[in-house]
Amino acid sequence: MGVVKVFPWRESSLVTQDLEGIVYNAGHARRA
């Protein structure tokens, strides 16, 4: 969700959604 705010010009882009998922998953993986 935060990534969309970082890239507001891509907020409707599927690429941004993919990056958001990658960052989200990576964050959880590192905390695990």
PDBQT receptor file of N, H, CA, C and O in Angstrom, charges set to zero:
ATOM      1  N   MET A   1       0.829  -1.196   0.000  1.00  0.00    +0.000 N 
ATOM      2  CA  MET A   1       0.000   0.000   0.000  1.00  0.00    +0.000 C 
ATOM      3  C   MET A   1       0.879   1.267   0.000  1.00  0.00    +0.000 C 
ATOM      4  O   MET A   1       0.579   2.242  -0.689  1.00  0.00    +0.000 OA
ATOM      5  N   GLY A   2       1.947   1.230   0.772  1.00  0.00    +0.000 N 
ATOM      6  H   GLY A   2       2.190   0.438   1.331  1.00  0.00    +0.000 HD
ATOM      7  CA  GLY A   2       2.850   2.377   0.852  1.00  0.00    +0.000 C 
ATOM      8  C   GLY A   2       3.562   2.672  -0.469  1.00  0.00    +0.000 C 
ATOM      9  O   GLY A   2       3.889   3.820  -0.770  1.00  0.00    +0.000 OA
ATOM     10  N   VAL A   3       3.798   1.601  -1.261  1.00  0.00    +0.000 N 
ATOM     11  H   VAL A   3       3.532   0.669  -1.017  1.00  0.00    +0.000 HD
ATOM     12  CA  VAL A   3       4.512   1.779  -2.527  1.00  0.00    +0.000 C 
ATOM     13  C   VAL A   3       3.704   2.657  -3.483  1.00  0.00    +0.000 C 
ATOM     14  O   VAL A   3       4.280   3.428  -4.252  1.00  0.00    +0.000 OA
ATOM     15  N   VAL A   4       2.391   2.546  -3.440  1.00  0.00    +0.000 N 
ATOM     16  H   VAL A   4       1.924   1.920  -2.815  1.00  0.00    +0.000 HD
ATOM     17  CA  VAL A   4       1.535   3.356  -4.300  1.00  0.00    +0.000 C 
ATOM     18  C   VAL A   4       1.755   4.837  -3.998  1.00  0.00    +0.000 C 
ATOM     19  O   VAL A   4       1.719   5.669  -4.905  1.00  0.00    +0.000 OA
ATOM     20  N   LYS A   5       1.982   5.167  -2.725  1.00  0.00    +0.000 N 
ATOM     21  H   LYS A   5       2.011   4.491  -1.988  1.00  0.00    +0.000 HD
ATOM     22  CA  LYS A   5       2.205   6.560  -2.333  1.00  0.00    +0.000 C 
ATOM     23  C   LYS A   5       3.589   7.029  -2.788  1.00  0.00    +0.000 C 
ATOM     24  O   LYS A   5       3.792   8.210  -3.071  1.00  0.00    +0.000 OA
ATOM     25  N   VAL A   6       4.531   6.099  -2.855  1.00  0.00    +0.000 N 
ATOM     26  H   VAL A   6       4.367   5.139  -2.626  1.00  0.00    +0.000 HD
ATOM     27  CA  VAL A   6       5.876   6.429  -3.308  1.00  0.00    +0.000 C 
ATOM     28  C   VAL A   6       5.877   6.677  -4.817  1.00  0.00    +0.000 C 
ATOM     29  O   VAL A   6       6.635   7.509  -5.315  1.00  0.00    +0.000 OA
ATOM     30  N   PHE A   7       5.034   5.958  -5.528  1.00  0.00    +0.000 N 
ATOM     31  H   PHE A   7       4.419   5.281  -5.123  1.00  0.00    +0.000 HD
ATOM     32  CA  PHE A   7       4.940   6.109  -6.984  1.00  0.00    +0.000 C 
ATOM     33  C   PHE A   7       3.526   6.538  -7.377  1.00  0.00    +0.000 C 
ATOM     34  O   PHE A   7       2.809   5.770  -8.018  1.00  0.00    +0.000 OA
ATOM     35  N   PRO A   8       3.114   7.749  -7.004  1.00  0.00    +0.000 N 
ATOM     36  CA  PRO A   8       1.741   8.193  -7.282  1.00  0.00    +0.000 C 
ATOM     37  C   PRO A   8       1.408   8.266  -8.773  1.00  0.00    +0.000 C 
ATOM     38  O   PRO A   8       0.252   8.144  -9.179  1.00  0.00    +0.000 OA
ATOM     39  N   TRP A   9       2.467   8.472  -9.582  1.00  0.00    +0.000 N 
ATOM     40  H   TRP A   9       3.406   8.571  -9.252  1.00  0.00    +0.000 HD
ATOM     41  CA  TRP A   9       2.237   8.577 -11.032  1.00  0.00    +0.000 C 
ATOM     42  C   TRP A   9       1.973   7.207 -11.665  1.00  0.00    +0.000 C 
ATOM     43  O   TRP A   9       1.592   7.108 -12.831  1.00  0.00    +0.000 OA
ATOM     44  N   ARG A  10       2.185   6.148 -10.863  1.00  0.00    +0.000 N 
ATOM     45  H   ARG A  10       2.495   6.229  -9.915  1.00  0.00    +0.000 HD
ATOM     46  CA  ARG A  10       1.954   4.784 -11.356  1.00  0.00    +0.000 C 
ATOM     47  C   ARG A  10       0.882   4.084 -10.521  1.00  0.00    +0.000 C 
ATOM     48  O   ARG A  10       0.773   2.859 -10.545  1.00  0.00    +0.000 OA
ATOM     49  N   GLU A  11       0.106   4.853  -9.795  1.00  0.00    +0.000 N 
ATOM     50  H   GLU A  11       0.195   5.849  -9.775  1.00  0.00    +0.000 HD
ATOM     51  CA  GLU A  11      -0.774   4.242  -8.827  1.00  0.00    +0.000 C 
ATOM     52  C   GLU A  11      -1.826   3.310  -9.433  1.00  0.00    +0.000 C 
ATOM     53  O   GLU A  11      -2.354   2.438  -8.743  1.00  0.00    +0.000 OA
ATOM     54  N   SER A  12      -2.130   3.493 -10.720  1.00  0.00    +0.000 N 
ATOM     55  H   SER A  12      -1.701   4.202 -11.280  1.00  0.00    +0.000 HD
ATOM     56  CA  SER A  12      -3.093   2.611 -11.378  1.00  0.00    +0.000 C 
ATOM     57  C   SER A  12      -2.391   1.561 -12.240  1.00  0.00    +0.000 C 
ATOM     58  O   SER A  12      -3.038   0.808 -12.968  1.00  0.00    +0.000 OA
ATOM     59  N   SER A  13      -1.064   1.520 -12.150  1.00  0.00    +0.000 N 
ATOM     60  H   SER A  13      -0.538   2.132 -11.558  1.00  0.00    +0.000 HD
ATOM     61  CA  SER A  13      -0.297   0.608 -12.997  1.00  0.00    +0.000 C 
ATOM     62  C   SER A  13      -0.181  -0.779 -12.377  1.00  0.00    +0.000 C 
ATOM     63  O   SER A  13       0.006  -0.913 -11.168  1.00  0.00    +0.000 OA
ATOM     64  N   LEU A  14      -0.293  -1.804 -13.205  1.00  0.00    +0.000 N 
ATOM     65  H   LEU A  14      -0.446  -1.696 -14.188  1.00  0.00    +0.000 HD
ATOM     66  CA  LEU A  14      -0.125  -3.173 -12.727  1.00  0.00    +0.000 C 
ATOM     67  C   LEU A  14       1.300  -3.403 -12.250  1.00  0.00    +0.000 C 
ATOM     68  O   LEU A  14       1.540  -4.210 -11.352  1.00  0.00    +0.000 OA
ATOM     69  N   VAL A  15       2.242  -2.692 -12.853  1.00  0.00    +0.000 N 
ATOM     70  H   VAL A  15       2.048  -2.037 -13.583  1.00  0.00    +0.000 HD
ATOM     71  CA  VAL A  15       3.637  -2.818 -12.455  1.00  0.00    +0.000 C 
ATOM     72  C   VAL A  15       3.806  -2.365 -11.005  1.00  0.00    +0.000 C 
ATOM     73  O   VAL A  15       4.523  -2.999 -10.230  1.00  0.00    +0.000 OA
ATOM     74  N   THR A  16       3.153  -1.284 -10.649  1.00  0.00    +0.000 N 
ATOM     75  H   THR A  16       2.570  -0.769 -11.278  1.00  0.00    +0.000 HD
ATOM     76  CA  THR A  16       3.228  -0.785  -9.275  1.00  0.00    +0.000 C 
ATOM     77  C   THR A  16       2.625  -1.791  -8.317  1.00  0.00    +0.000 C 
ATOM     78  O   THR A  16       3.150  -2.007  -7.224  1.00  0.00    +0.000 OA
ATOM     79  N   GLN A  17       1.523  -2.407  -8.721  1.00  0.00    +0.000 N 
ATOM     80  H   GLN A  17       1.097  -2.231  -9.609  1.00  0.00    +0.000 HD
ATOM     81  CA  GLN A  17       0.880  -3.413  -7.882  1.00  0.00    +0.000 C 
ATOM     82  C   GLN A  17       1.820  -4.597  -7.669  1.00  0.00    +0.000 C 
ATOM     83  O   GLN A  17       1.891  -5.147  -6.570  1.00  0.00    +0.000 OA
ATOM     84  N   ASP A  18       2.538  -4.986  -8.716  1.00  0.00    +0.000 N 
ATOM     85  H   ASP A  18       2.480  -4.539  -9.609  1.00  0.00    +0.000 HD
ATOM     86  CA  ASP A  18       3.499  -6.083  -8.621  1.00  0.00    +0.000 C 
ATOM     87  C   ASP A  18       4.642  -5.709  -7.678  1.00  0.00    +0.000 C 
ATOM     88  O   ASP A  18       5.037  -6.503  -6.825  1.00  0.00    +0.000 OA
ATOM     89  N   LEU A  19       5.170  -4.493  -7.839  1.00  0.00    +0.000 N 
ATOM     90  H   LEU A  19       4.849  -3.848  -8.533  1.00  0.00    +0.000 HD
ATOM     91  CA  LEU A  19       6.257  -4.034  -6.973  1.00  0.00    +0.000 C 
ATOM     92  C   LEU A  19       5.794  -3.982  -5.527  1.00  0.00    +0.000 C 
ATOM     93  O   LEU A  19       6.540  -4.334  -4.613  1.00  0.00    +0.000 OA
ATOM     94  N   GLU A  20       4.559  -3.541  -5.326  1.00  0.00    +0.000 N 
ATOM     95  H   GLU A  20       3.953  -3.255  -6.068  1.00  0.00    +0.000 HD
ATOM     96  CA  GLU A  20       3.983  -3.461  -3.992  1.00  0.00    +0.000 C 
ATOM     97  C   GLU A  20       3.954  -4.837  -3.348  1.00  0.00    +0.000 C 
ATOM     98  O   GLU A  20       4.302  -4.987  -2.176  1.00  0.00    +0.000 OA
ATOM     99  N   GLY A  21       3.535  -5.848  -4.118  1.00  0.00    +0.000 N 
ATOM    100  H   GLY A  21       3.252  -5.726  -5.069  1.00  0.00    +0.000 HD
ATOM    101  CA  GLY A  21       3.489  -7.212  -3.615  1.00  0.00    +0.000 C 
ATOM    102  C   GLY A  21       4.881  -7.746  -3.296  1.00  0.00    +0.000 C 
ATOM    103  O   GLY A  21       5.074  -8.426  -2.287  1.00  0.00    +0.000 OA
ATOM    104  N   ILE A  22       5.846  -7.440  -4.152  1.00  0.00    +0.000 N 
ATOM    105  H   ILE A  22       5.689  -6.888  -4.971  1.00  0.00    +0.000 HD
ATOM    106  CA  ILE A  22       7.224  -7.902  -3.949  1.00  0.00    +0.000 C 
ATOM    107  C   ILE A  22       7.801  -7.295  -2.668  1.00  0.00    +0.000 C 
ATOM    108  O   ILE A  22       8.383  -8.001  -1.845  1.00  0.00    +0.000 OA
ATOM    109  N   VAL A  23       7.635  -5.989  -2.509  1.00  0.00    +0.000 N 
ATOM    110  H   VAL A  23       7.163  -5.415  -3.178  1.00  0.00    +0.000 HD
ATOM    111  CA  VAL A  23       8.148  -5.298  -1.323  1.00  0.00    +0.000 C 
ATOM    112  C   VAL A  23       7.462  -5.825  -0.070  1.00  0.00    +0.000 C 
ATOM    113  O   VAL A  23       8.112  -6.040   0.953  1.00  0.00    +0.000 OA
ATOM    114  N   TYR A  24       6.152  -6.032  -0.147  1.00  0.00    +0.000 N 
ATOM    115  H   TYR A  24       5.624  -5.858  -0.978  1.00  0.00    +0.000 HD
ATOM    116  CA  TYR A  24       5.369  -6.539   0.987  1.00  0.00    +0.000 C 
ATOM    117  C   TYR A  24       5.847  -7.925   1.392  1.00  0.00    +0.000 C 
ATOM    118  O   TYR A  24       6.082  -8.190   2.571  1.00  0.00    +0.000 OA
ATOM    119  N   ASN A  25       5.991  -8.807   0.409  1.00  0.00    +0.000 N 
ATOM    120  H   ASN A  25       5.801  -8.592  -0.549  1.00  0.00    +0.000 HD
ATOM    121  CA  ASN A  25       6.447 -10.172   0.673  1.00  0.00    +0.000 C 
ATOM    122  C   ASN A  25       7.879 -10.202   1.183  1.00  0.00    +0.000 C 
ATOM    123  O   ASN A  25       8.208 -10.978   2.081  1.00  0.00    +0.000 OA
ATOM    124  N   ALA A  26       8.736  -9.350   0.606  1.00  0.00    +0.000 N 
ATOM    125  H   ALA A  26       8.469  -8.720  -0.123  1.00  0.00    +0.000 HD
ATOM    126  CA  ALA A  26      10.132  -9.278   1.023  1.00  0.00    +0.000 C 
ATOM    127  C   ALA A  26      10.224  -8.804   2.475  1.00  0.00    +0.000 C 
ATOM    128  O   ALA A  26      11.027  -9.319   3.252  1.00  0.00    +0.000 OA
ATOM    129  N   GLY A  27       9.400  -7.828   2.830  1.00  0.00    +0.000 N 
ATOM    130  H   GLY A  27       8.747  -7.410   2.199  1.00  0.00    +0.000 HD
ATOM    131  CA  GLY A  27       9.394  -7.308   4.195  1.00  0.00    +0.000 C 
ATOM    132  C   GLY A  27       9.011  -8.383   5.198  1.00  0.00    +0.000 C 
ATOM    133  O   GLY A  27       9.614  -8.481   6.266  1.00  0.00    +0.000 OA
ATOM    134  N   HIS A  28       8.015  -9.187   4.861  1.00  0.00    +0.000 N 
ATOM    135  H   HIS A  28       7.525  -9.107   3.993  1.00  0.00    +0.000 HD
ATOM    136  CA  HIS A  28       7.591 -10.264   5.747  1.00  0.00    +0.000 C 
ATOM    137  C   HIS A  28       8.638 -11.370   5.806  1.00  0.00    +0.000 C 
ATOM    138  O   HIS A  28       8.865 -11.962   6.861  1.00  0.00    +0.000 OA
ATOM    139  N   ALA A  29       9.271 -11.644   4.679  1.00  0.00    +0.000 N 
ATOM    140  H   ALA A  29       9.087 -11.163   3.822  1.00  0.00    +0.000 HD
ATOM    141  CA  ALA A  29      10.299 -12.687   4.635  1.00  0.00    +0.000 C 
ATOM    142  C   ALA A  29      11.492 -12.311   5.521  1.00  0.00    +0.000 C 
ATOM    143  O   ALA A  29      12.057 -13.162   6.208  1.00  0.00    +0.000 OA
ATOM    144  N   ARG A  30      11.864 -11.036   5.498  1.00  0.00    +0.000 N 
ATOM    145  H   ARG A  30      11.405 -10.344   4.941  1.00  0.00    +0.000 HD
ATOM    146  CA  ARG A  30      12.998 -10.572   6.298  1.00  0.00    +0.000 C 
ATOM    147  C   ARG A  30      12.668 -10.580   7.782  1.00  0.00    +0.000 C 
ATOM    148  O   ARG A  30      13.542 -10.817   8.616  1.00  0.00    +0.000 OA
ATOM    149  N   ARG A  31      11.394 -10.318   8.115  1.00  0.00    +0.000 N 
ATOM    150  H   ARG A  31      10.684 -10.126   7.438  1.00  0.00    +0.000 HD
ATOM    151  CA  ARG A  31      10.979 -10.295   9.526  1.00  0.00    +0.000 C 
ATOM    152  C   ARG A  31      10.792 -11.694  10.074  1.00  0.00    +0.000 C 
ATOM    153  O   ARG A  31      10.893 -11.913  11.282  1.00  0.00    +0.000 OA
ATOM    154  N   ALA A  32      10.518 -12.651   9.183  1.00  0.00    +0.000 N 
ATOM    155  H   ALA A  32      10.436 -12.473   8.202  1.00  0.00    +0.000 HD
ATOM    156  CA  ALA A  32      10.243 -14.026   9.606  1.00  0.00    +0.000 C 
ATOM    157  C   ALA A  32      11.475 -14.675  10.251  1.00  0.00    +0.000 C 
ATOM    158  O   ALA A  32      11.417 -15.833  10.665  1.00  0.00    +0.000 OA
TER     159      ALA A  32
